[in-house]
């Protein structure tokens, strides 16, 4: 996402590194003013609400300016770095509108190199640049619809000097998910009025294109009411020697918003069961010696994960979500199993896609990759989207259990307590056995007590008798 300020200077804007994200924090700059950069070179690392992402620059040049220091939270679409694409050499100034046509022609024929690619999350998008794909319109260019002119004005594209009409109709700017949505809805993107930064078509634009036509209150848009900014609040003072204040941002901010939304939207019910997992612990030790698991991490979480997947297969209605907008319960025929992971930046919940279709060794491999990637802070936004059911292992902290809060959009979450050696009645005698407590929270709007109890009971039965992994699967 770039914009032109001078003939040889390009502004690189903060891109939307995850569908729908509105801001990101600049964690680290890898370049400084005066540094030479090349097409595809990573210039900075940013942190979104859930992940850290490295941003590559889409052209060659010399860094002119870094607009924000490290630690600054920047809104999507805001320029963050200026690059002189002429390599620092003096470039011919653009021909002003007053000059004659012969003087303007050479400036039009010579375009800066490296302006033909547009950055996305990792890598680049289509070949044409935003300057070519969406030429600025002046007063002398005829606009077919009043709403198009209004939208361009809102996007910050004011009138510009008249330019020759492009030889070809520019291809509409849209991300791949938006293009797929338009294709599914039968919408021609060329007819959609964009509202995103730099003329990018959003999901809302596509949905608006299929809505019944209605009179648009153009006057309300062209003359917005001027809001008076509130008076600044008094700055609170505190003793820095006795208190430390940490800004709420990044993962912590996103987690807080998600937990509040979940706790006050879905009516939670939590059930508990304490079980003897001695046989499961013995099976874990046996699997560690199996050549099929060579190089893989085998632990109790692996078998508990498999037990939950089997319980979901036996009780598929637990794997659902509540669609408030359409007043529907959405049954999922797949399981994207979320694993809550504590990272230096906070709690995140990446998920294993199509976990229900994986064998035990494949599940072990996926768990290992998920955990290591999360601890390194390299989990992508896509890995944290689309979860259906979650597991949180609070036992690693030595606690017996908890009342977990649902991940937004999911129907159930299973908490695993610490596995401890405790006195237990086994075959009529009190013996030391490996014991743990499980807790299952579920959304009572779509999961009643009977269904939730059956799922928890099935998980417990499998962990008490792991051979049920074979008989029930």
N, C-alpha and C positions, 0 to 999 in steps of 0.2 A: 504494500500500500504506500504509494509515493505521491508527491506533489511537486510541481516546479515553482521555484521562487525567482531565480534568475536564469539566464540562458544556460549557464554551466553548473548550477547548483540544484540538487534534488533533495527533497525532504522525505525521509522514510518515516511513515506513521506507524504507531502501535497497532499491529493487526489483531483481529479476533482469533486468538490461538485455540479457542474452543467454542463450539456452537453456542451462541447466546451470551458469552461472557462480555462484561462491560468495562473491565479495568484489569490492570496487571501492575505488579510492583517490579521495578528494575532492581535486580539483585546485584548484577555485576557488569561492568563495561570491560570488554576485551580490547578496545581500541581507544585512542586519545586523539584530539585534534592534531592534524598534520600527518597522521598515519595513512599509509597507502592501503586500500582495501580492494579486494577482487570479488568478482561475481560468485556468490555462494559462500563467502567467508562469514563465519559467525561473529557478530559484533557485540552481542550482549546476551545475558541470561535474565529472563523475567519469570516471576511467579504469579500464577493466576490463583483463583480461589482453591484449586486443588493440586496443581502440579507446577514444576519448574520446567521451562521450555527455553531452548536456545534459538535465537533469531538470526537468520542469515541475511546479508545485504544482497539485493538483486542486481548490482551493477558494479563496475570498476570505477575507481576514483580516489580522491584524497578527502579525509574527514575534515570538514570545515568547522563543525560545532556539535557538542553534545548538549542537548537542550535541558536535560534533567540529570541530577546527581544520583548515585546509587541510593537505594532505599526510598525512592519517590514512587508513589502510586499514580499511574497515568491512565487516563480514560482511553478506550479504544478509539482510534481515528486521530489521535493527537500526534503531531510530528515529534520525534524523539532524537533524530540525528540528521545533520545536514552533510551532504557529500558533494564535493566538486567533481563532476564527472569528466571535466576536461583535464584532470590530472594535475591541476594547479596552474596550468598555463592560461594566459589571457584568451578569452573566447570572444568572438564578435558579438556585439550587443544586438538584441533583437530589433528588427526594423519597427519603428513607431507607426502608429496608424496614419500619421499625417504624410509619411513619405509616399513617393509615387510607386506604382506597381513594379517598374523595373528594379528599383532598389530593394523592394521587399522580396523579390523572387529568389535571390541567392540564399537569404536567410531561411526560406522555407525548404530549399533543396537540401541544406545541410542540417541534419538532426543529430543531437548528442548520442554517442554510442552508449549501449547498455540500458537504453530506455525501453526495451521491448519485452521486459518480463515483469511480472507482478508477484510479490511474495505471498505465500500462504503459510500454514502452520510450519511445515518443514519442506523446503524446496520452493518451487515457483509454480505459478498458475499458467494461464494462457499466454501466448506470445505477444499479443498487442498490448501496448501500455495504456494507462488510463487517459493520457493526454490525447492519444490518437483515437481511442475507442469512444471517448465522450468529449468531442470538441466543444469549446465554449461558444455560446451563441450571443451575438450582439443584437442591438435593436433592429438591425436591418434584416435579420433572418426571420422568416415567417414561422411562427409556432402554431401547430395545429390545435393544441388544447391549452386552455388557460391554466389547468392544474399542473401541466408540465413546467411552465414557466415559474409558477409559484413554488413547486417542489425544488427546482434548481436554486431559487433564491434562498430557500430555507437551508439547503445543503451548503451554502456559502459560495456558490458559483454566481457571482454578479455579472453584469454585462461586460463584455470584452470587445475589443476591436473586431470589425467584421473580417471574416476569413473565407476563403473559397470553400464551397460545399464539398464534402468528401466524395470521392469517386464511388465508394461502396458504403452501404448501410452498415454502421458499426454493430458488432455482435454484442448483445446485452451482457452486462456483468452480473454474474451470480455464482454462488458456491455450488459444488456438486450436489449436496443434499437439496438445495433449493431448486436446481434444475430437474432433479428427479421428481420432486413434488409437483413442479409445473407439468412435467410429462404425464404423471399419474392423473392430474386433474384436467389435462387437455388444454393447458393455457400456453399460448404463444408468448414467450418472454419479450419478443419485440414490441408487443402491445402493452406491456406492463410499465407503469410509471414507478421508477425506483425511488426509495426513500432512504437507503443506506448511505454511508460515507462514500464519496467519489462515485456516486451513481450505481452502487451495488444494490441489486434486487434482493429483498428479504422475503422470508416466509410470509410475513404479514401482507406484503405487496401482492404475492401470488394469491393468497386467500381473498384479498380485496378485489382482485381481478375476476374471480368467479362469483362474487356476491352480486345480487340483483342491482342494476344501476339505480343510483339515487342522486338527487341534486346535491352537489357539494357546496357547502357554505364557504365559497372562495373568499368572500369579504372578511370572514372571521379569521382566515389564515393570513391574508395580506395585511391586516391591521391588528396584530396581537395586542392585547392589553399590556400596558407597561406596569410591571410589578415593582413595588418599592421594597428594596432589601431591608430585612429587619435590622434593628440596631444590634450591634455586636454584644454578645453576652459577656458579663464581667469574668475575667480570668480568675479561676480558683487557685488559691495558694495552698501548698502543703510542704511538710517537712521532708526534704529529700534525703535526709539522713535516716529517717524512720520509715519512709515509704518509697516504693519504686513503681512507677506507672509505665505500663507497656501498651503501646497503641494496638487497638483491635483491628487486625487486617489479615489478608491472606487466608490461610487454612482455618485459623481460629475464627475469623469473621464468618466464613462460609459454613463452618460446622455449627456455630451458634444459631445462625439463621435457619439452617436445616432442622436442627433439633427443636427449636421453638415452633417451627411450622408443623413438624410431625407430632409433637406432644399435644398441641392445641388443635389439631385437625383430626387425627385418627384416635379413637377411643382405645387405649391400650389395656390389654389383659395379660397378666404374667402368671404362668403356672410353673411349679417346681417338682423335681423328682430326684431323689438320692438313690444311687445305684452302685452295685458291686461291678467294677470293671477289671477285675483281676485277670479274667480270660483274655480280654482285649489287650492288656499290657503284655501278656505272654505271646499273643499273636504278633504284636509289634516287634518283639525281640526275634521271633522266628523270621519275619519278613526282612529284617535287616540282614539276615544271612542268605536270603534268596538272591540268586544271580539276576533275576528279572529286575531287581531294585538296586543293582550295582551303580554306584555314583549318585543315587537319589536319597533324599532325606526321608526317612520313615519315622513317624512319631504318632502319638495318640490322635493329634488333630487330623491326620490323614484318614484314619478309620472312622472318626466321628463325622468327618465330612461325607464319607461314603455312606454311613448309616443314615444321615439326614437325606441324602439323595434317594436312597431306597424308600425311606418313609414318605417322601414327596411322591414317589412313583405309586405307592400304595394309597395315598390320599392326595390326588392331584389338585383338588379344589383349594388347597392351602397356597398354591403357587399362582397368585392372582393379584390384581390391583384394583383400586377404586377410581373410576373416572367420574369425577364430580360434575364436569361440564356436560357430559352426555348422559349422566345418570345411568351408568353401566358398570357391571363388574367384568373386568377383562381377565379371562383365564389364559395363562401362559402355557404353551405346549413345549416349552424349553426352560431350562434352569440356568440362569447366569448367577452363579453362586458368589456372593460378596464375602470377603474376608477382611474384617476390621484390622487395620495395621497401625501401630503407633510409630510415628516417624519424628525426626527432630523438628519438623515444621508443624506437627500436630497429627490428629487422627484422620486417616483417609480410609476409604472403603473401595478398593479396586475389586473387580469381579472376574471370575473364570467363565469365559463365554462357553455356552453349551456344555456345562459340567456334567449334565446327565448322560451325555454320550461318551464319556471318557472311561477308559479302563483304569484300574487302580494304579498301575505304573504311570500312565499318562496324567492322572490326577496328582500324583506325587510330584511329577515334573512341573506341572502348572503351578502348584502351590509354592514350590521352591523358587520359580522365576518371579512369581507375584510378590513374595515377601522380600526377596533380594532387591528387586526393582524399587519397591516402596521405600526400603531403608536407604537406598541411594538417592532418593528424591527425584527419580526419573519416571515416575508413573505418569502416563499420558492422560489427558482428559477423557479420551475415548474409553480407556480401561475402567473408568469410574462411572460410566453411563450404562443404563439398561439393566441394572441388577434386579433380581426378582426375590431372592431370599438371602439373608446374611448370617454369618457365624462370627461371634466375638469371643475370644479366648481370654477371659479375665483371670483364669487360673494361673497364668504365667507370673502374675503379681502376688501369688500366694493367698488370694481371697477365695472364699467358698463359692460365691455366686453373686448375682446382681439382678437388677430389673432393667434390662436393656431397652433403649428407645429405638423404635423402628427407623430404618433408613427411609427417607421420603420416597413414596411411590411403591414401597414394598409392603407385603402383608405379614411377614414373620421374621423374627431374629432369634437365634439360639445362642445362649450364653453358656460357656463351659467353665466350671469351677476347678479349683486345684484338686489334683488327684493325690490323696493322702492314705497312708496306712492306718486303718482304724479297726476297732473290734466290730465284728459282724457275725451274725448268726448264719452259718453255712453248714448245711446238712445236719441240722439239729444241734450244732456245737458252736460256741463262740470262738472265732478264729480271727487272726489279723488278716484283713483283706484290703485291696486297693479300692478306695471308695471316692466317688465324686458326686457333685450336685449339678444338675442341668436346669436351666431356666428358659422357657419359651415365651416370648412376648408376641402377641399377634393383634391385628386390627379387628376389633370386634364388630365392625360394620359388615365385614364380609366373611369373617371366620367366627363361628359360634363355639361355645365351650366344648361341645362333643368333638368337632373336627380338630380343634387345637389339642385336646387331650389325647386323641388317637395318634396324632403326629408325634407328640412328646413320648407317649408310651411305646410307639414303634422304635424310636431312636434308642430309648432305654433298653428295650428287649434285645435289640441287635448288639448293643455294647455289653450286655450281660452274657449273651450267647452269640459270639461273632459268626458262628456257622450259619446264622440266619442271613448273612450276607449272600450266601449261596442259595439257600432254600427260598428266600423271598425275592431275590433279584432275578 
